[in-house]
Amino acid sequence: MPQSSRIFLKNRALGYVSNHIPCITRYVSVRQETVVVTCVGKALHSYGSNHLSLLTVSDQTEEDISCLCAQGRRIFTAAGSTIQCWKRSSFISNTFKGHASSVHLLLPLGQFLISVDESNVLKVWVINIQELYLELTFDLQTFKISAIVHPQTYMNKILVGSEQGTMQIWNLKTSKLVFTFDGWTAPITVLEQAPALDVVGIGLGDGRIILHNLKYNETIIEFKQDWGPVTSLSFRTDGPPIMVSGTVLGHLVIWDLEERKVASQLLYAHSGLVASVICLANEQLMITSSPDNSVKMWIFDQPDKGARLLRMREGHDTQPSHVRFYLGNENHLLCSGGRTLRVFNVINESMNYSMGKAVYNRKFVKKKNNSSLMPKITEFSFSTARTKEWDNIAAMHVGIPTVTSWTYDKRRMGDHKLLPKRWSSTPRAKLNVFATSVHVTHCGNFVVVGYSSGHVDRFNIQSGLHRCTYGDPVAHKGQIRGVTVDALNQFTITGCNDGLVKFWEFLPKKGSSSTTKCLKLTLGSPVSFFRTHEESSLIAVILDDFCVVLVDVETKKVVRKFSGHTAQVTDVTYSPDARWIITSSIDRTIRTWDIPTSSLIDIFQVDSPCTSLTMSPSGQYLATIHASYLGIFLWTNKTLFSHVSLKPIKEDEQVPLLTLPHSASGEAAIELEDEDENEQEDDLCDKSPEQIESLITLSGLSSSRWANLLDIDLIKSRNKPKAPVAALGAAPFFLPTIASMDVQFDLTSAPSEEERLRTVSLDALSALPVYLLQ
């Protein structure tokens, strides 16, 4: 059975930033910045806090990472029942095995590492030798561990919180229970050490936040947030007495501990729950992460003690629906996900950006009015001809006939919402018509839209005005499944679910607003969608019987037919030279067909169906998106750098099953090495002493300092003066003067300039020339 694709090689995944696992931070003295480490399934991403640029991507673990923590240069993660110790945030140096179930809590404490699994077993490991030091088992019914923290200055002690609401302090050295706190009759979700000694912040499942003094067992302050359970807590350490809490709705609440009230709120800071809040030590900066696939940095510089967004890294928070390489920049990928259109850079992910969300009215969005948000984007089309002049992207949405315009040059949603007059007066809720296909012409001036009612309309994308209708009154009796226009704007081609493809004159007759003359092509099966290669005048018509039919626009005939998929075809793309056609299907296969020979030349299977795919203008990459995945996956075309045999594949050959590419940094790997002299190396290596008695020791100096010593005799003879150096005459005690009324010195006996320059003074030379002249 083949283990790989003939043509495509796994490259990497784009668009992954964070997930529901709380992120961590650690300070790297070499870089003089804090590094933010996030989890993306089976790998770790490290971001520098100065610009939130991606520094490193770790290797893959066997299972998804369930929790992580940091101590010095070490990072610990738990994947299933195994604990990994990472070096430089890149590769695994050690593992800890011994848990019977999945680990969900980790806490480093000096030379020990504390872990808690789903079976409620707490284990203490010795980090340097990877051996078990202590094991404690708790009853799931009376004390199920939900949070853990080490109170500062409490030697060898940890504070453990439970879902039953009680807390316990344990001494790890003696393995004894020190004290039990009665709790607050609500599950403990978060435990966080406060800047003040003996005080911890406790987040509860009912929204309460408790500041409790452990030494005196007294509650200092109690708050209550209105948005459900507390998901995260953090305290500022740069001066102001501020505490920040996260909620399940994505809000951030900033509490003033001195005045004991809410100082500010950041509503909808994330579109998902706030997984982690971290205030950087002695800085007015805060890091937050969320399952919405984003990491954000906030700065506390507002007059109301609030924070504002400083910088962020984010990807799609829902499964992407459509992806295309932008022809004007071969390194840019346009991808729609939810209501958002984003641009991904395949070379440097730091240059990714969002073009915003689709909304009916921008003014209402600023007021947090969710009714102004438009439905999800299903598909888009673009042209690069008029990118600088006006909007050049048209997108259609789920369940509505309105098509929105976007501008790639200005990186935002456009000003036009394209809708025919026949439906403009109908209330939005009563419209039973929706856009099913869209196409922007090659010239960049027009947008052709097909609807579920059978109508096909053409709009001017610059002004947003309606220009033409195809058919009288409709173009097809059934639902429009595909529309496209040839490169010269001579024909508009439409297809519907009745199996007909019609060729319409692009421009109507003078004095008419509709085109009725057309040529028909019967395919015998309902049309699913169109994919066009304008340079070659080929249209791939995908049918509901899982076949792909190639139609030549010039001859208006079927020139090729490809069959082999066993389920619905989801997308089709062409190679840049239109020699290959690549198809994806619900049957989880991706097939490459050779158009001239009409044969299958490559096939491979993935674990999740590919929903959309595209090939770069240079043919270097194939980009795919898959069901239940948030990222974009890149595959490298092997034919560009090696010889590949492209003989036809037989139908009975086995299909290789490939895993999807994982996250890998396209940037140079940066070693996050902390050169703290007080911190010992993880690997104990024997070091040779600098000086050994009775042996020669290398100086370690550069070659310019010792290379000339081999020719020191030659240098001395060459630099030896031909005549001995004459000593300078002593200056007279009384300076000679000329007899006159004014005091004037007699300069006739002074040496000339040439004689003065020829005089060599050893006092003006350094030690090395003096040594060479001897």
N, C-alpha and C positions, 0 to 999 in steps of 0.2 A: 504494500500500500504506500503510495507517495506521501511524503511528510511535509511537502511544501508546494506552493504555487509555482508554476513555470515562470511567470512573468513578474509577479509582485512579491516584494519582500517587506516584512513588517518594519515600520519606521518608529513611530511614536504616537502618543495621544495628546491632543490639545484641549484646552478649555477646562481642565480640572484645577480647582483651587483649594477647596475644603469640603468637609462633610459634617456629620452630626457629632463627631468626636471632638472634644475641646482641644484647642491648639495650646501650645506651650511656647515659652520664650527662654532664651539663654543669651548671656552677654559673651561676645567673642572679643578678647582684648586685641588680637592682631588686627581685626577690621575696625576696632573701636566703635562698634555698633551692636545693637541687640538683634538677634536673629529669631524670626518667628518660624516655628515648625508646625506644619499642618499635616493632617492625614487625608489621603485620597484613596480610600479602599485598602489596597495592599502595599502602598508606598508612602513615603514621606516627602514633603516639599519644604524647602528652606528658603525663606525670603528675608532679605536685608531690610531693616527698618528705615534706612535712609531714603530709599526710593521704592520699597516693596518690590524689588526686582528679584526674580527667581535665581537662586544661587546654585542649589544642588537638588537632584532628584535621587532618591535612594533606590536600592534594589527592591525586588518584589518579595513579599512574604508568601507563605503557602496559603494562609487564610487572611481574611479581612482583619485589619487592626482594630481592636476594641478599646484601647486606652493607651496613653503615653505620658511620660514624665521625663524630666531632665535633671541632671546633676553634674555641674561642671561641664566637661567636654563630652560626657556620656549622655546618650538618650536611650531610654528604656521603653519598649513597646510590648504589648501583649496581643498575640494573634492566636485565637483559640485557647488552648491550655498551655501554650509555650510562651515564654518571655524572652525577648531578644534584647541584647545590648548592642547599640550602634556606635560606630566610630565615624566621626566627621559627617554625621547625618547621611552617610552614603552606603555603608556596608556593615554587615553583622559581624561582630567580633566574638561574642559569647552568647550562649543560650542557657536558660534556666528551665528545666523540665521536672515536673513532679505533681502538677495540679491534675485533678481528675476531670475538671470541667472548665469552661471558659473563664478567663480572668477578666474582671471588669473594673478593678481599682488597682492603682500602683502608687507607691509613695517612697521616695529615697530618703534615707535617714543615716547620714554619715557613711559608715562602711557597710550599712545594711540596706536591703531593698525589701519593702513590705508589699505583698500582693494579696488580693482577695478575689476568690472565684465565685461562681454562681451557686456553688454548694455551701456557701457561707463558711469557707475555710480560709483562715488567715495564716500566711506563711511568711517567715522572715528569712531572707537569704543573705549570705556573706558574699558581697559583690566580687571581691578579688579572686576567690577560689570557687565560686559558683556552687556552694554547698548550702544545704538547709540548716538553719540555726535554730528555728523555733516554729512550731505549728500549733495553732489554736483553732478549735472548732466551736462555732456558735449555733444555737438553736434557731432554725428558720422561723419558728412560730413566735418566739419571744424577742428575738434580737437579730433581724436581718440587716446586715451591714449595707449602708447606702452611701456613706461618705467617710472620709478619713483625713486627718490633718495632724501635723506635729506642732504643738504649742511651743513657741520660742522660749528658751531657757529651761524647758522641762526636760532634763537629761534622761535619755532612754525611754521616753514616754510618748504615747500617741493618744489622740482623742478620736474615738470611733462613734459615728452616728448611725442610727438605724431607721428603718421604715416605720417602726412602732413609735418613734418620737423620742426615745430615750438615748442617752449618751453614756459612754464609759471611758475612763482613762486607764490604760494598761501600761505596766512597766515591762518592757521587753527583756530587760536583763534578768529580772527575777521571775518573769512569766506570771505575774500576779495582777489581779484587778485592784486598782488603787481607789477608784471612786466611781459611783454611778449617779448620773443626773436624772431626775424624774422626767424631764422633757416637757413638751408642750402639746401632747395629744395629736400631733400631725407629723407626717413623714418628713424626715430631714433629707433635703435634697442637696444642700451645699454646706460645707464647712470651710471657712477662710480665716486665716490669722490676721488680726487687726494690727495696725502699727503700735498700739499700746500693749505693753506686756500684760499677760494673764487674760486678755480679752480676745474673743473669737466672734466672728460673724456667722450666724446660723440662718440659712434659708430653708423655709418650710414649704410643704406642698400646698398649703392653703393660702399662700401669698404673704405670710408674715415673715419679717426679718428681725432677728433677735441679736442684740449685742450683749453677750453674757460674760461676766467675770468668773473665770474658773477658780481662782484662788478663794474667793468668798462665796461662790455659788449664788451670785446675785445678777439679776437682769438689769442692765444699765439703760438700754433704750429698746423700744419695740416699735417697729413700723409695720404698715400693711399696704401692699401694692394691689391695684385693682384688676390686674390682668393675669390672674392665675398663679401657678406655682413659680417659685424662684428658681431659675435655671443656672444662674452664675452670680458671683459676688466678687468685688475687688475694691481696694482702698487706695487712695492717692497717698504717696509718701513724699511728695515734694513740698509739703507745707500745709495747704488748706485741708481742713478736716472734712473730706468728701468721701462718700461711699457710692458705688455704682452697682445697680442690680439689673439683671436681664430677665426677660419674660418670654413666655411661649408664643406671644403674638409678634415678637420682633421689636418691642419697645425697649428703650433704656431709660431707667429712672436714676437721677442724680440726687442724692440725699445730702443735706447739710447737717453734719453731726453736731455742730456747735449750737445751731438754732433748732435742731431736732425737727426738721421739716423738709419737704421736697424743694430742692433748689431749682431744678430744671428737668425737662423730659425731652427725650428724643423719640418721637413717634415714628413708627415704621422705619427704624434704623436698618432693619433687615426684613426681608419678605418671609422669612421663616423664624423659628425660635432662635434665641441668642444662645449659642452653645458655650461660649466662653467670653469673659470680660477680663482683661489684664491691664492694669495700670502700670506702666513702666517705672522702674525704681528711680526716684529722684528726678523725674521728668514729668512735664505736663502733657504727656501723651498716653493714649489708651488704645489697645488692640481689641477688636471684637471679631468673632467668627460665627458662622451660621451654616446650617444645612442648605441654605440657598446658594451655596457654591461661591462664597465671597469672604474676603478678609478685608477689614476696614480699619484705618487708623484715624483717630480723633484727637483733636488738640483742645485743651481747656483754655480758651482765651476770650470767652464771652463775658460781658459785664454781669450777667445773671448767674455766674459760676457754671454755666453750661459749656457744652463742647460743640465743635463743628467738624465736619468731615474734612480731613486733610488729604488723604490719598487712599486708594483702594485697588484691590485686584479682585476680579469677579469673572465668572463664566455663566452659562445658562443655568437657571434654576429649575427648568423643566426640560423634558426631552426635546432636542432639536427636531424640526420638521422638514427643513429644506436647506441644502447647502450647495453653493456654487463658487468656483474660483472666479475672481474678478479679472476680466480680460485686460483691464487697464493696468493692473499690477499683479504679476503672476505669483507674488508671495502673499496675497491677501485672499482670505476666504470669507465670503458673505454667508452668514448662517442665521436662520430664524429659529427662535425657540420661545414659545409662549407669545406674548405681545411684543417681544423685543427683537430687534435686528442688530446683530453684532458683526464686527470685523475681526478676524483672527489672522495674525501674522505667523506664517509657518517657520520663519527664521528666528524671530525674537518675540517671545510672548509678552514682553514688557510693552510692546507697541499695540497690543489688543485694545479695542475700545468699543463702547456701545453707542448705537445711534438713537437710543431712547426707546420709550414705549409708545405703542399706537394708542392715541387718545382722540376722542371727539372734540374736546376743547381743552387747550393747554391751561387756561385760567383756572378751571375747576380742579385740575390735577394738583396745583399748588395748595388748594384748600383740602386736599386729601379726600376728594369726592370720588369714590370708586365707581360710581355710575358713569363717569366719563371715559373709563377705560374700554377700549375696543376688544373684541374677541381675539383669539389666538390667530397668528399668521399661519396659513397653510402652505402658501407657495408665493414666489416672487419672480419677476423677470426684470432685466436691466439692459441698458445699452451704454456703451462708452463714448458714443459720438458727441454728445452734448453735455458732458459731465460738468464743465465749468459754467455753462450758460444757465441751465435750469435743472429741475428734478430729472433724474434718470433711472429711478427704480420704481416699479409698481408692485404692490403686494395685495393679495386678497386674503380674506379672513373667514373664519368658520361661521357659517349660518347667516351672513349678511351680504347684500349685493354691493356694498360700498367697497371700492378699491382705493387704497391710499397711495400717495406718492411720497418718495423719500429721495434725499439728495446725498450722494456719496461724498461730494466735495465738501459740503458743510457739515457732514456727519450728524444729520438729524432727520426727523420726519419732515416731509414737505408741507406745502400750504394747501394742496388740493385733495379733495375727497370725491372721486369720480362716481357719479350716480346718474342714470338717465332720468329725464324729466317725468317719464311715465310713472316713476315710483317716488319721486322727490316729495310729493305731498302726502304720501301714505305714512302713518305713524310707524316708527321703527319696530314696535312690538307686533304689528299686524302684518308685516311683510313675510310672505312665505317663499320668497325668491332669494337665492344666494348665488354669488359668483363661483363658477366652477373652473374657469381657466383664464389665464391672462398672458399677454405677450406684448413686449415693447419692441417696436420696429427697429431695424438695423440703423436707420437714420437718426433715431433718438427723438423724433417729433411726436409719435403717436403711440397710443395704448389701445389694444384690441382686447375686449373682455367678452367672455361667454358666460351665459347664465343658465341656471337650472330650468328656466321656463322655455328655453330654446332660442332666446334672443342673443344676438351678437352686435355689439356696439363698438364704435371707434371714437376715441377722445384725443384731443390735443393735450399733451402732457405739460406744455408750457403754460397754457391759459386754463386748462381744466375744462374747456368747452367741449360739448358733444358735437361731433362732426358727421357721423354717418351711421346708418343702420343697415345690416345685411339681412336680406329677406323681407318679405312683405306678407304678414307682419313679423314672422319669425324665420330664422334661418333653418331650423330643424324642428320637427314635431316633438322630438324627445329632448333629453337633457344634453347640453353641450359638454363634451368631454375634452376637447382640445381645440385650440386656435393658434395659428401661426401666420406669418407673413414672409414672403420670399425676400431676398436681400435687396432687390430693386423696387420693391413696393408695387409690383404688378398684380400679384394675386394674394388674396386672403384665403387661407385654407381652414376649414372647420370640420370637426368630426363629432358624432353624437353616439348615443347608446343604441341607435337603430342600425349600426353597421355601415353608415354612409359617410364618405368623405367628399366635401364639396369645395370646388375652386371658384371663388368669387373675384370679380374685378375689384381691385383695391379702391379705385376712385369711382364714385357714382357719376351719372351723366349730369350735364349742366342743368341747374334748376331743380335737381332731385336730391333728396337727403337720404336715399336708400338705394341699395344695389340689389337687383333681382336676378340678373343673369349669372348662371353658374354652370359648371361641369361637375358631374357626379361620378364617384368611384365607389363601387360596392365591394366590401371586404368580407361579408358573410358572417361577421361576428361583431358584437358591440365594441366600440372604441373605448379604451380606458384613458389614455392620454397621449399627447404628442411630445416628441423631442426632436429639435431641429438642428442641423448643422448648416448654417447659412452659406459658408464658403463653397460647399460641395453641392448645395441645393438638394440635400437629402432630408427626408422626414421619416423618423422612426415612429410608426403608429403601433402602439401597444394595445392588444386586444384582450377581451375578457377570457378567451380560451387559452391564455398564457403564451401566446405567440407574439413575435415582434415582426412587423412587416415594414420593409423599407420602400418608400415611395419617392420617385424622382419627380421634382417639381417641374422640370422642363418638359418631360414627356408625359407627365401625369399618369404614370403606370407603376405597378408594383415590380420592383427589380430584385428584391431578395425577401426571403421569409425564413425566420429562425424559430425553431421550436425545440423544446427540451425541458423547460421549467415545468414543475408539477404543482405550482401554486401561483397566486397572483403576482405579477411583475410589479415591483414598487418604483423602480427608477431605471433610467437608461442614460448613458453618456457616451461621447465619442472620443477617440484619440485625436490629437491636434491635426493629423493628416487625414482624418476620416477613413483610415484603413481598418481600424478596429471599432467595434461597438461593444460596450460593457454593460451588462444587465444584472440587476439584483432582484431577488424574489423573496416571498414569504417562506419558501422552502429552505431558506438560510444559505443558499448558494449564490456565488458571484461568478458569472460566466463572461468570458471574453470570446467574441466571434470575429473571424477574419472576413471582411466584406467581399474582397475580390474572389476568394475561393468558397465563400458561403459555408465555412466550417468552424467548428468549435475548437479553439486552440488552447484554452486554459479554463480551469474550473477549480474552485475551492469552496469549502463550507466553513461557516463560523457558528459560534454558539448562540448568536442572537440575530434575527433577521435584519438585513440592511434596509433602511427605509429611504435613503437618498445617497447618491454618490456623484462625484464629479472628478474630472481629470484636469490637471494644471495645463495652461497654454503651452508650456514647454514639454509636456509629457513626462515630467520628472516624478510627479506624485499622483496617486489616486487617493482621494479623500472620501471617507464613508462615515455615515452616522447610523446608529443601530438602536433598536427598540430597547427601552429600559436603561439606556446609557446617556449620560449628560455630555460626553466628550465627542470630539471629532478625531477620527483615527486615520493616520497617514500611512500609505503603503508606497514603497519605492519601486519604480519601474526598472527591473534588472536589465532590460534590453539596452539601456543607455550606456552601461559600463561593462557588459559581458555578452558573449555570444549565447543565444538561447534558441533551442530547437523548437520551432512552432509547427510541428507536424500535427495533423488533425487528431483529436482525441476520440477514441471509440466509445460507444454508448455503454459498454459493459465495464469500463474501467472504474476502479474505486475512486471516490472523491476524497481528497485529503481534508481533514478537519483541523483548522488553524485557530489558535487563540488570538484574541484581538491585541494589537500593540498596546504596551503599557506606557506610562508616563516616563519620559526621558528628556533630559535637558538638551536643547539645541545650542545652548550657550556653553562657553568653556566651563568645565567643572572647577569650582573654586574650593580649595581646601579650607574648611572652617576649623583651623587648628589653633587652640588656645595655648600660647607659650608662657603660661604662668609658671614661674620657677618653683613656686611653693606647691604646685600640684604634680603628683607623681605620674609617670607614664603608666598606661595600662599594661603594656608589654615590658616585662623586666628584662632588660638586655645588659650584658656585661660591657662596661665601658673601660677602655684603656686609660691609665693615668697619663696626665700631660707630661710629666718628667719622670724618667727612670734613671736611677743612679748608674754611672759608668757606661751609659749608652748615649749615642748621638740623638739629639732631639731636633726635629724640624722647627724652623722659626715661624713658618706660616705666613711670611711676608711675601709681597708680590715680587715677580721676577726682576722688575726694574731696580730693586734694592740690592740684589746680589749677583746679577748676570755679569757686571763689569769687573767683579773681583778676580775672575780667571785671567784677565788681561791687565792686571794692575801694574805690572812692571812696564809693559809697553806704554801704558797711559802716563806713567811717571816720566819715562824718557822723552816722550813726545811733548809733555808740558813743561819740561825743565827749561828755564830761561837761558838764552845764549850768553848773557852777561850777568854777573851778580847784581843783585838789587842794591842800588845806592841808597845809603841812608839819607834822609832829609836833613838839610842843614838847620841848625838851631836858629830860631828867630831872634833878632837883636832885642836887647832889653829896652833900649830907647829907639823908637821908630824914627827914621830919618825924615827931616822936614826941610822945606825950601825957605830960605830967608826972604821974608816978605811981610807985609802988614797983616795979611790973612794967614791963618794956619793952613798950610798945604803939605801933604806927605810927598816924599820923594819916591816915585814909582819906577825910576830908571833901572834900579837894581832888581826889580821883581822879575821872576821867571815868566817867559812867554807862555801863551796858551798851549802851543804844541809841546813845549817842554813839560808843562804841568800834566798834560794828558798822558805823556810817555812814562811818567813816574808811577811806579806800582807801589801801592800801600797795602801791606799785608793786613793792616787793621780793617780794611774795607772788604776783605774776603771772608767767606764762611770757612768752617773747619775742614770740609772735604777738599776744596782747592788748595788750601794751605798744606794739607797732608800730601797732595799730589805733587806740589812744587818742591818738596823736600828731597 
